[in-house]
Amino acid sequence: MSRSFSGLVAVITGASSGIGRATAHAFARQGATVILAARRAERLEDVARECESLGGRALPVPTDVTREEQVQDLARQTLDRFGRIDVWFNNAGVGVFGRFKDIPSDVWRRVIDINLFGYVHGARAVMPVFRRQGHGVLINNASIVGRLAKPDSTAYATSKFAIRGFAEALRQEVLDQPDIHICTILPAVIDTPFFHHAANFSHHNVRAAPPVYTPEKVARTVLGLVQRPRAEVIIGGAGKFGAVLKRVAPSLGTRLNARALNYGFLSNEPSGETTGTLFEPARDRFTVRGDWRKGPNNGGVPLLATLALIGIPLALAAWKQPSLPMHRRR
């Protein structure tokens, strides 16, 4: 980064693994203080030790983001210890795979509770702090699914679309506060334990559809937003291409996305039903990465290549085709 973050105070939810853990490490390397929130107390202690060894300060605060009182306490402990909050990264999230008809209602609701209301609780806790301070950066992790959706993930897609709308509404509410920023990141497929931890009612094993990007890439983007806030940032070339295709050829984008992602995320191997980490945290070996980038092909269709080979010619054809007068269309 171009300058030190020494003295900066950042709260990170979902900090025990994946993007949250990688981001905690990135802040710590820059000398920042990180407040680590997740359900797994023992994992948070591990992350705190890692951050301190990297040169930062760390405070682990076990937190279930679906419990608003716990999120309020997270903010309160941060203020009591450090006196301010400069950055709040809403990152805790879960997923579920399966057709809409196969996902139980309590599972659907739990995904919304964690992914959406967890972020609402975070904003409720930190926005009054930002207003009192006159500055602050709230960063929401919404996923490229919040722009494109994907099959077999209706609850997850709904939560991510909602996060983008929530962030935009908050952005409009702080126009009177030029030093308060609301940012949204939309990562493509990232090499984290997310796919190991997801609930699954698809009856197929879940895997990460390539290309798979590193969590460190996301962490660098988060730190960059602290220095230069932007409303929304897509992370990963596949996500950027998908967003362009969706804009210039919406129907084609929907069809291509549905077919490529359905094949990419679900293998032919059968799987039993599981609620993953929705109701209980995982007790596994995974920390930052999920080991999805190993080997020549980590399962599924290489998404970027598929989009490039199929999508570009069709998108160009759709772009060049002259529009017909309304009476001829009818």
Disulfide bonds with the S-S distance in Angstrom:
none
